[in-house]
Amino acid sequence: MFQGLTAAMLKLDGRHFVRDVWPVLEPMLVGSIILGTGAGILVYATLRPLLASLQGRRKRAHADSAEAKGNIVHTFVSASLRNCA
């Protein structure tokens, strides 16, 4: 089959390709599309909730960190203003 593929491609012989190579290549192509689509759906369905959970944790951690930094700055500014008065 691969000798036929190479010969068909080098000679640009479409009839040779359709006659010798396509009967083997077509089922492989159809099967790979079906398996690839199924694998893609499975990976997407698995990763989407995991990544959403991770993103939610990161957002909460960032918000908590920003709140903590805001409290430190607020405390520092309040103490500085009291010392000035």
C-alpha positions in Angstrom: 0.0 0.0 0.0 2.7 2.5 1.0 4.7 1.7 -2.2 1.5 2.5 -4.1 1.1 5.7 -2.1 4.7 6.8 -2.8 4.4 6.0 -6.5 1.1 7.7 -6.8 2.4 10.9 -5.1 5.7 11.0 -7.0 3.9 10.5 -10.4 0.9 12.6 -9.4 -1.2 9.7 -10.6 -4.7 10.2 -9.3 -6.1 7.0 -10.8 -3.3 4.9 -9.3 -4.0 6.6 -5.9 -7.8 5.9 -6.1 -7.3 2.4 -7.3 -4.6 1.2 -4.9 -4.3 3.5 -1.9 -7.8 4.9 -1.3 -9.5 1.6 -0.4 -7.1 1.2 2.5 -6.8 4.9 3.4 -10.5 5.7 3.5 -11.5 3.4 6.4 -8.4 4.6 8.3 -9.4 8.2 7.8 -13.1 7.7 8.8 -12.1 5.7 11.9 -9.5 8.3 13.0 -12.1 11.1 12.6 -14.6 9.2 14.8 -12.0 8.3 17.4 -10.5 11.7 17.4 -13.9 13.4 17.9 -14.8 11.0 20.7 -11.4 11.6 22.5 -11.8 15.3 22.1 -15.2 15.3 23.7 -14.0 13.1 26.5 -11.0 15.3 27.3 -13.2 18.5 27.1 -15.8 17.0 29.4 -13.2 16.0 31.9 -11.1 19.2 31.9 -13.8 21.8 31.8 -15.1 21.3 35.3 -11.5 20.8 36.7 -10.3 24.0 35.1 -13.4 25.9 36.2 -12.7 24.8 39.8 -9.1 25.7 39.6 -9.9 29.1 38.2 -12.5 29.7 40.9 -9.9 28.9 43.6 -7.4 31.2 42.0 -9.9 34.0 41.9 -10.8 33.5 45.6 -7.1 33.4 46.6 -6.4 36.6 44.6 -9.4 38.3 46.2 -8.3 37.2 49.6 -4.8 38.4 48.9 -6.0 41.7 47.6 -8.2 42.2 50.7 -5.3 41.3 53.0 -3.1 43.8 51.3 -5.8 46.4 51.4 -6.1 45.9 55.2 -2.4 46.3 55.7 -2.3 49.5 53.7 -5.4 50.8 55.5 -3.8 50.0 58.9 -0.5 51.7 57.9 -2.2 54.8 56.6 -4.5 55.1 59.7 -1.5 54.7 62.0 0.5 57.3 60.0 -2.4 59.8 60.1 -2.8 59.3 63.9 0.9 60.0 64.4 0.6 63.2 62.4 -2.2 64.6 64.5 
